[in-house]
């Protein structure tokens, strides 16, 4: 597999700072179209999470980083996305942002299930290999954002909850077990 030539110094941190016009519209074939409300809510949540992480002392490296992680049974290339890549001191953090309009049914971090964790861990492994960071310390964080919907001005209202959950999961739960590791009684 050939990897694209990616220079980490060329990543632009300004991709994390989206303007209000970017969060509500997208250009498609020369026409401006409105984003679906759940996509606009997600983009707004990611922008709020990025600014919160910067205030918390994180050094942001990239956002919405899309990586090829393998092929499916039919041979099509599979991609996985990492919402935010940042450094917390010497530790490389892969951050998933979950934004919801309400936490009535379940908190946003409940949607970072085992399948999503596996997908992010796989993308993070490719990212670290791609940039030669296999021995660097890393962790997986989740930013949970609850933004209640307001009709007047969505960007002016502060989030009702924005929570950073450090070290939300580890790679240990994805390691294959050997038969000798499994205890059994006869």
Secondary structure, 3 states (H helix, E strand, C coil): CCCCCCCHHHCCHHHHCCCCCCCCEEEECCEEEECCHHHHHHHHHHHHHHHHHHHCCCEEEEEEEEEEEEECCCCCEEEEEEEEEEEECCEEEEEEEEEECCCCCCCHHHHCCHHHHHHHHHHHHHHHHHCCCCCCCEEEEEEEEECCCCCCCCCCCCCCEEEEEEEEECHHHHCCCCHHHCCCCC
